[in-house]
Structures are given as C-alpha cells and as structure tokens.
Amino acid sequence: MIDRAGLAGFLVGRRNALQPEDVGLPRGKRRRTSGLRREEVAALCHMSADYYSRLEQERGPQPSQAMLASIAQGLHLSRDERDHLFRLAGHQAPTRGESTDHISPGMLRIFDRLVDTPAEIVTELGETLRQTALGVALVGDLCRYTGPSRSIGYRWFTDRAARDLYPVEDHEFYSRMYVAGLRGVLSLRGPESKAARYADLLTSSSAEFRELWKEHEIGIRPRDVKRYQHPEVGYLELNCQILLDPDAAHTLLVYTAVPGSESHQKLQLLSVLGAGASEWGEFRAER
C-alpha cells in the first residue's frame, strides 16, 4: 500500500537537499531559495510538473515502477534511497545483482559537468544510459534503442549500420572485443542472465558471432585510441578515458582529443554543428 505522506515527505526532502549545480542546472541570479523547484525536478524526471506536484501534495495515482525509476534517477538517489522510494510508493524494490539502469549519484554529478565533452554512461553489456549533447553529435542518439538492440555489441552483429562510423580495418577487432566482452559478463552473471539471453540470440542470428564464439576469447580490452569516420567532420582519433562504478557495473566513457590536433579542431567544429549532427544521429537510429 502506498504511504502518501511518507512519499511526499521524502520527495520534498530530497528536492530541497539538491542544488541546481548538483544536477547540471544553472543557479541563476534570481534564485532566492535553496534546493530545486518542482518544475525543475519534473523536467529531470521526464514528467509533467502537475504530476510531480500531486505526489508532493499527497494526491494523484500510485506511481508505476517505471515512473519511480525515473524519479529516482532525476533526484540522483542512491540505490538504498531508490529502494526506499519504491517501498513508500507501495512497490517491491528492484532486485539487486546484475547491472541496472540506475546510475549512482556520484557518477551523475561527474557526468553533468561534462557539458562540452563527448561522454556516455554504459552498462556492462554496452547499453547506453546517458549521453552528453556532444556525445550524441559524435555517435548518434544511442539511448533511443529498446530491447536487445540497446547493446552496442548486439547491434554490431545484427545491424550493419552500427559499423558505419568506424574504419573498415577496425571491424575485425571490434567483433572479437564484443564477443569476448559478452563471454566475460556471461561468466560473471551466469546462465540465467541477460548476457546469456544475448548470447543465445546472437548465436541464432549471426554466423560471424557463432564462429567467433567458438574461439572462447576473453579479456580483449578497448584500444586507448578510438577511430571514427564521421559523416560531417571526417576522420577523428579520440582517446577514451574510463571511470568504473563497480557497485552498479556502469562505466563512464569520456572522449578527448590531443589539444591542437586535427581531431581536436574537428571536435570543436562538431560542437558548433551540433543540431545537424544530431539529426544525422536520429537518421542512423532509425535505419
């Protein structure tokens, strides 16, 4: 049963505890109160301000689990706080174990400050959870995918368009890396895991995957420099810095170019092109 008073009090408390800069928002000169406004939290949670306000006012319908997950992420809740939120709303807390879509507050705080850098947060199966605007301009909107296609490793073997951004001579390495990575996650999570389901799907749908799976390779790491053949700005070489959250099995990937290099200049150009590059990303996502 939903605890409306407890839920409302918890939401108000968490909203007041957050500062605009904690969630990547400008403070503004006219802000007189600490904490976030209701409409700011609603936008972060991808819901209407009216819906969110009713929750704080002990009114409205019982939130769904999907809505609660969105609120937990928007308010930068820890996993313990997220579980408490679910119980207050009358739902069982999500099962812990495998990687989930819930990003830790610490990783979100770092991500929210990367406004001028290509960056993304991914799960252990290569499912993109968040991208910066420049990250979308670089590789397209990867958060649009659903089902198994959320995983870059799955798309690599089932959607040829997933390879368009990378030089042909790098394709063999990526194929081996994604297969080895999936095998590593499967070994860690077991035969009932999402990794096992992905392996079964790919075994039945991709001859290339089947052949590589027989090799039993493991531990193939990404290269320090990633190469892209971008349709708007051309060839780029970017370094990939990695921050791992072991508790959630999430990785923050930050892409940078050597200052003064041609790739650095192209990244700056890509930030200016922005909107056009994003349209290209939407086109790729729909293919």
Secondary structure as the mmCIF struct_conf table of DSSP 4:
data_model
#
loop_
_struct_conf.conf_type_id
_struct_conf.id
_struct_conf.beg_label_comp_id
_struct_conf.beg_label_asym_id
_struct_conf.beg_label_seq_id
_struct_conf.end_label_comp_id
_struct_conf.end_label_asym_id
_struct_conf.end_label_seq_id
HELX_RH_AL_P HELX_RH_AL_P1 ARG A 4 ALA A 17
HELX_RH_3T_P HELX_RH_3T_P1 PRO A 20 VAL A 23
TURN_TY1_P TURN_TY1_P1 GLY A 24 GLY A 24
TURN_TY1_P TURN_TY1_P2 LYS A 29 ARG A 30
BEND BEND1 THR A 33 GLY A 35
HELX_RH_AL_P HELX_RH_AL_P2 ARG A 38 LEU A 44
TURN_TY1_P TURN_TY1_P3 CYS A 45 HIS A 46
BEND BEND2 MET A 47 MET A 47
HELX_RH_AL_P HELX_RH_AL_P3 ALA A 49 GLU A 56
TURN_TY1_P TURN_TY1_P4 GLN A 57 GLU A 58
BEND BEND3 GLY A 60 GLY A 60
HELX_LH_PP_P HELX_LH_PP_P1 PRO A 61 SER A 64
HELX_RH_AL_P HELX_RH_AL_P4 GLN A 65 GLY A 74
TURN_TY1_P TURN_TY1_P5 LEU A 75 HIS A 76
HELX_RH_AL_P HELX_RH_AL_P5 ARG A 79 LEU A 88
TURN_TY1_P TURN_TY1_P6 ALA A 89 GLY A 90
HELX_LH_PP_P HELX_LH_PP_P2 GLN A 92 ARG A 96
BEND BEND4 GLY A 97 GLU A 98
BEND BEND5 ASP A 101 ASP A 101
HELX_LH_PP_P HELX_LH_PP_P3 HIS A 102 SER A 104
HELX_RH_AL_P HELX_RH_AL_P6 PRO A 105 ASP A 112
TURN_TY1_P TURN_TY1_P7 ARG A 113 ARG A 113
TURN_TY1_P TURN_TY1_P8 VAL A 115 ASP A 116
BEND BEND6 THR A 117 THR A 117
STRN STRN1 ALA A 119 THR A 123
TURN_TY1_P TURN_TY1_P9 GLU A 124 LEU A 125
STRN STRN2 GLU A 127 GLU A 127
STRN STRN3 THR A 128 GLN A 131
HELX_RH_AL_P HELX_RH_AL_P7 ALA A 133 VAL A 139
HELX_RH_3T_P HELX_RH_3T_P2 LEU A 142 ARG A 144
HELX_RH_3T_P HELX_RH_3T_P3 GLY A 147 ARG A 150
STRN STRN4 SER A 151 SER A 151
HELX_RH_AL_P HELX_RH_AL_P8 ILE A 152 THR A 158
HELX_RH_3T_P HELX_RH_3T_P4 ARG A 160 ARG A 163
TURN_TY1_P TURN_TY1_P10 ASP A 164 LEU A 165
BEND BEND7 TYR A 166 TYR A 166
HELX_RH_3T_P HELX_RH_3T_P5 VAL A 168 ASP A 170
HELX_RH_AL_P HELX_RH_AL_P9 HIS A 171 ARG A 189
TURN_TY1_P TURN_TY1_P11 PRO A 191 GLU A 192
BEND BEND8 SER A 193 SER A 193
HELX_RH_AL_P HELX_RH_AL_P10 LYS A 194 SER A 205
HELX_RH_AL_P HELX_RH_AL_P11 ALA A 207 TRP A 213
TURN_TY1_P TURN_TY1_P12 LYS A 214 HIS A 216
HELX_LH_PP_P HELX_LH_PP_P4 ARG A 221 ARG A 223
BEND BEND9 ASP A 224 ASP A 224
STRN STRN5 VAL A 225 HIS A 230
TURN_TY1_P TURN_TY1_P13 PRO A 231 VAL A 233
STRN STRN6 GLY A 234 ASP A 245
TURN_TY1_P TURN_TY1_P14 PRO A 246 ALA A 249
STRN STRN7 HIS A 250 THR A 256
TURN_TY1_P TURN_TY1_P15 PRO A 259 GLY A 260
BEND BEND10 SER A 261 SER A 261
HELX_RH_AL_P HELX_RH_AL_P12 GLU A 262 LEU A 273
TURN_TY1_P TURN_TY1_P16 GLY A 274 GLY A 274
HELX_RH_AL_P HELX_RH_AL_P13 ALA A 275 GLU A 286
#
